[in-house]
């Protein structure tokens, strides 16, 4: 929780890892961007993504020939720890 919108996969935000398959066949997918036009998915947006404890939603669209369609994925926003809140100077 930061008081601002949480958007996994964006600069300074939590990491977004989208995979396909399982076990030794598991593949990490890549985001389609200007630098990576051959990516496997694109982020369409995040909703209900500000308050801690809320069930936020990220919309992801598959791109290319292998992955198609739109998927809504829920994620939970957790409270920040004391060290994060105080910039790591707690107890000094």
N, C-alpha and C positions, 0 to 999 in steps of 0.2 A: 504494500500500500504506500503510495507516494502523494496522494491527493490529486494527482493528474492521471490522465488515461494511460493504462498499461497496454502496450502493443508489442506482443512477443515478436522477435525477429527484427525489430527496428534498432537503430543506434542507441546505446545506453539502456536498452530494455532487456528483459529475460530472453534467453536463447530460444529459438523455435526450431525444433527438429521434427521433420515429417519423414516417416519411413514407409516403405512398402515391403510386404513379405514378412517372413519370420525366420528365426534361426540363422543358419549360414547363408540363407537366400535373402536376408534383410538388406535393403538398399536405402541409403539416405538420399532423399530427393532434394533438388535445388530450386531456389526461387527464380522465376523469370524476371529479369531486370534489364535495363538498358545495356549493362555490362555483360549480361548472360541471357541473350534472347532465346536460347535453347532450353531454358529452365523448365521444370516439370509442373510448377504451380505458380499462381500469383495470389497475393493477399488482396482481398476485396475490401476489408474493413473490420473494425472491432466495435462491439456494441456492449453496453452495460459494463464498461471496463474501468470504472473509476473507484468505486467503493470496495473496501475489504469485505470479504465474506460473500460477495456477490458472485453469481454464476455468469461470468463474462462469456462472450461468444466472439469467435474469430471466424470470418468467412474466407474460405480458400477455394479457388477454382483451378481444376486440373487443366493443363495446357498440352498442346502437342497431340501426337497420335496415341500415346500410351495411357494417359490420364485425362479423363474428361468429366465434366459436371462440376457442381458446386457442393461443398460440404460445410456445414456449420459445426464447429467444434467448441465445446464448453471448456473453460478453464476457471480456476478459482483464484481469487486475489487474496493473498495472505498478508497478515500484519508484518511490518518491518520489525526486525530485532532491535534491541537497545543499541548495540554497537553501530548498526547502520543508521539509526535515527540520530545518533550523536556523532557521527563521522568517525567512529572508532576511538574516541577519546574518553569514553566512559570510565570512571574510576581514577582518572589522573588528577 
